[in-house]
Amino acid sequence: MLSKDLESFICTNVCVYIGDYMYTTVRVEQKTKEKLEASKNYDREPLNSVIGRLIENASDEEITDDEIKQIEAGLKNIKEGKYKTLEDAEKEWGI
């Protein structure tokens, strides 16, 4: 039986498809592979799709000045109490 520290460094191979024809093997720790497996949207989702989705979600798109102004305006409204709770909205819409 391996120690917990040693177990965490054991690597496994993850096959990642690039485009339609190429692929490469990536070595990741077993715990990382388990996290990737747990991130699947459905049981048979390929790990390539999981990795692609994680990369897409982690993109470093910059926030525009207009978006910053909108966020600041929203925070100001919240501080001033200019908002509706979910319960208020449900009552208003009869939900």
Residue pairs with C-beta under 8 A, 6 or more apart in sequence:
2 10
7 30
8 29
8 30
8 31
9 29
10 29
10 30
11 27
11 28
11 29
11 30
12 27
12 28
12 29
12 30
12 33
13 25
13 26
13 27
14 25
14 26
14 27
14 28
14 33
14 36
14 47
14 51
15 23
15 24
15 25
15 26
15 47
15 48
16 23
16 24
16 25
16 26
16 47
16 48
16 51
17 23
17 46
17 48
18 24
28 36
33 47
36 47
36 50
36 51
37 47
39 50
39 53
39 54
40 47
40 50
41 50
41 53
63 71
77 83
84 92
89 95
